[in-house]
Amino acid sequence: MRLFGRKSEPVDPAVAISEFWTWWAEARPRVEAADDKAELMAPAVAAIDPGLVWEVGNGRGSLFSLVVSSAANPELRSLAHRWAQAAPEPDAMWEFHPSRQAASIPADVRFPAGPHEFDMARFVVALRVPPGSPRVDISAYHPIFEDIDDDTRMETAMLALDRLLGEDEVARWVGDVTAAQIEPIDALPAIHLPAVVADVAEGFQDEQWALLEGTTARGKKLTATARFPLRPVDYPLYDQHIAVTLPYRKSDGDGLPAGDSLDALNAFHQTLTAALGPAVVAAHVSSEGVRTFHVYADPTGATERAVRDLVWREGRPAIVVTMDPEWSAVAHFLT
């Protein structure tokens, strides 16, 4: 087996992940015994991709937890999740995660922050939930924030939120974050944040869609329907974008679908959804006689083939397939 390190040519992610777990099977006893695990773990994780971050901590069901995370980099999210999918079953010693997990006892969390030590017991937050929003805006404060630089202050606040909620839950439910140097007047102990987030999340358990209206670059009327909330973190393996554009015959005075064409488009949406497999219709946009469905899929699946097999009888469909881990094609609809 080759030594860890980047070759000059690109490495197939599936091969890199397989090599990591082959190495892990041999190196695990040395990792467990090492006082400084970075010497062993850092090159092994970097061999998958240098942008991934890792940490070893206390597990929930196992003694240790190994986390390999994209650190909120959308281009690496699916890679981290595929790494975790290929992991061995957890046992008494190890469990594996593609993102930081919430601490089992948040009040006991401590970690270094610059020259200081962060302790959760002194961490407070002021919260704002805009009406109808699936996000909690947070102003976070800890006494050490007065004595550390801006970057360290924000990094510390985000790491503390990860310990409270879990990294993926922060991506789902946390909006704007401010790391304050002065304690907000309406602050409450941060250990209450999970309960507030759970209350917000309760209102978005069922599938919901948002209807939006606007105009195109040419000033024509446009309507869009998008999942709400719409967040890539909910679909970590779906970084393939399939745009399906259908012309329709009947439209109203604004060029929007009407009559039999509207019925046919709605029926196609149902057929498309049923045919997708590991994929999701994120949104669709109608204007000037065409409707575009934005589908995000696992590129290792057969979604593209399934979509190309569908039939549309009101004109020639156009199907464009690209990799879009940032979901930039539906950026206006992300919540």
N, C-alpha and C positions, 0 to 999 in steps of 0.2 A: 504494500500500500504506500502511495507517495506521501512524503511529508507534507504537512499543512503549509499552505502558502499559495498565492495566486499565480496561476500559469499565465503566460502571455496571451493565450487564446481564451475566449469566453468559456466559462464552465456551465454545463447544463445544470440548472437548479436541482432537478431530480437526482442527478448523479452526486452533486455536492451534499445534498441531504442524506443520501444513502451512505456516502463515505463518512459523514459525521457519526451516524448511528453505528456503523461498523467500528469506528474508532472508539466510540463510547463504550461498547461492549468490552473492549480490551482495557480501556483507560479508567473505567469507573472506580476500581479499587484505589488507584493512585489519586484520583480526584477526591475521593472520600477521606483519604489520609492526609492530603496536603493542607498545610496551614494557609498558604497563599495559593488559592485555586486559579488565580488569573494566569499564572505562567502556563498552565495546562489548557484552561478554557478559552482564553482570548484568541490564540491562533486557530483553535478548532472552529470557533464560531465565525471568525473572520474569513475562513476558507469557504464558508457558505456565501457570505457577502460581508464586506468590511463595514457596511452601514448598519448592520444589526447590532443591538446591544444585548447584554446578558447580565444576569445576576443569580446568585445562589442565596436562598433564604430559608426560613422555616416553612415547611409545608403545612397544609391543612389536614390531609389524611396521611401524609408521610412525614418522615423526619426532615427531609430536605425538599425544597422546590427549586427546580431549574427553569428560569424564564429566559426565553430568547424572543426579543421584541423588535418590532419595526421602529419603535420610538416615534410613533405618529407619522412616519414617512409612508404615504400611501403606495409608493412604488414597491415597498418591501412588505406590506401587510400580508399579502397572499403567501409570500415566501415563508414568513414566520409561522403562519397557520399550517402550511404544508409540512414544515419541520415538525410541528406538534402532532399533526395527523400521523406521521411516520414513527412517532415515539413508541417505545415499549409501554406495555401496560404499567400503571403506577403500582408500586409495592410498598412495603413498610418503610423503605429507605428513601425512595425518590418519586416525585411527581413532576410533570412537565407542562408548561403553559406558554402560549404565544403572546402573552401580555402580562403586565404586573397585576397581581391579584390583591384584593382588599385584605388588610391584616385581620387575623381572627380576633385579636384584641387591640383595636386601634389606640386605645388610651395608653398602651405600653410602647407605642412606636417612638423610637429615637434614632437619629442618624446625624452624621456630621454635615454642617453647612458652612463652608469656608472655615474660619478659625473657631467657629462656635458649634454647639450641639443643639439640634432641633429636638424638642420634645412635644408630643401631641397635646399634653395636658395644658399647655399655654397657648395653643393655636386657636384663634377665634375667626369667625367669618360673619360678614353682613351679606344678606341674600336678597335678591330681587328676581321675581318670576313675572315677566311681562304677561298680561292676559292672553290666554290662548296659545302661549309659547311652550314648546317642549324643552326649553332650556332654563337653567338656573344661572343667573349672573352672580358672580362672587367677588367680594372684596375681602381678601385674606390678610390677617395680621398675626405676627408673632413678635415678641419683644426684640429678638435678635435681628429683625428686619431693619431696625434703626441703624445697625452697625455693619451691614454687608452691602455689597454693590448691587446694582440693579439686576444684572444677569443672574447672580447667585440667589438673590431674593426671589425672582420669578421661578427659577429652577427648583428652589426649595418648596415654594408654594405648590407647584405642579406635582412634585414628588409626594408631598403630603396628601394632596387630593387623591393621587393614585392609591396611597395606602388606606385612605378612608373608603373609597368607592370601588377601586379597581380601575385599571387603565382604560378598558373598553367602556365602562360606565361613565367615566369622565368624558370620553369622546361622544357618547350618546346624549348625555343630559346636561353637561356643563357648557355654558355660553362664554361670555366675557369674563376674564379673570384679571383682577388687579391685585398686585402684591403691595399692600399699603405700608407706609412708614409710620403712620399714625393710626391708632386703633379707632375703627369706626364707632360712632356713638350707639349704633343699634346692633352691635356685634353679639353673637351668641357662641357658646363653645362649639368648636368644629365637629365634635363627635355626634352632634345632632344632624349634621348634613345628610347622612344616608337616609334618615327618616323623611326629610324634606324631599329628596330626590325620589324616593319610593312613592310619595304622595303625588308628585308631578307625573311620574311614569304610569300611575294607575289610570290616568285619563287618556292614555294612548295605547291601551292594550289591544283594542280592536283595529282592524284594517280601516284606514281613513284615506280619503283622496281630497286634494285641494284643487279648486277650479280657479284659474287665473286668466286674465284678459290683458291684451297689450296690442302693440302694433309692430309690424315688421320694419326693416330698414327702409323699405319703399313706402311706408306709411299705411300699409294695408292691415286690416284687423286680424288679430291672432287670438286663439284660445288655447289654453294648455290645461291638462289634467295631470297631476303628479301625486305620488304617494306622499303622505304626510303622517309622521316625519319621514324624510328621505335622507338616509345617512349611509355612506359606504361601509362604516364599521359593522353594520348589521349583516353585510354580505361580503365577508373578508376574502373569499376566493373568486369573487365575480369582478375580474378586471378586464374582461373582454366586452367591448361595446359593439352592439349590433343595431344599426339604424335601419329600420324598415319603413320606407316611404311609399305610400299608396295614393295614387290619384283617384279622385272620386268624380262621378258624373253630375250629381245634383248638388247645387249649392244655393245659398241665399244671396242677397244683394251684396254681402260683404265677402263672398268667396268661402264661407264656412259651410260645412256639410249639412245637408237638409234631406228630409224625406227618406226615400229608400236607401240612399247612400249613407245617411246617418245610421240607419238600422244595420246596414251591411258592415259598416265600420265597427259598430258595437259588437256584432256577432264575431267579426274577425278577432277583436280583442279577446273575447272568451276562448276562441279556438287557439289563438296564439298562447294564451296563458296555460291552457291545458297541454300544449305540445312542448313546453319549454324544458322540463326536467330541471337540472341545476342552474336556474336562471330566474330573472325577475324583470317584469315590465316596470321600469322606474317612472316613466312619464310618456305622454303623447302630446303632440303639438299639431294644431290644424290652422292652415291659412292658405289663401290663394289656390284653392282646389286640390291641396294635398294634405295628408296626415302622416306624420312621422312618429313611429313608435320607437322609444329608446329602451332597448333591452340590454341588461348586463348579465353576463354568463361566466361560468367557469370554463376557461379556454381548453381544459383537458376533457371536457364533455362533448356531446354531440349536438349542442344547441344550434349551432350554425346550420348544420345539415337539416335539422328538424324545421327550422324557419324557412329554408329554401324550398322545402317540400310543400309548404302551404300554398293554397290557391287563392288568387284575388281576381275577380272577373270584371273590374271596372277600369282596367288599364294595366300597363306593365309596371310592376313594382320595382323599386330600386333598393338593393340591400348592400350596405357598406359595413365592413367589419374592421375594427381597429382595436388596439390595446389602449385602454384608458383607465389605469388604476386610480387616477385622481377624480374620475367621474366628471371630467371637465365639460363633457357634452351636455350635462344637466346641472351645471354649476349654479344656474339661477334658481333651481328648485331645491337645492340642498338646505336642510334645516338643522 
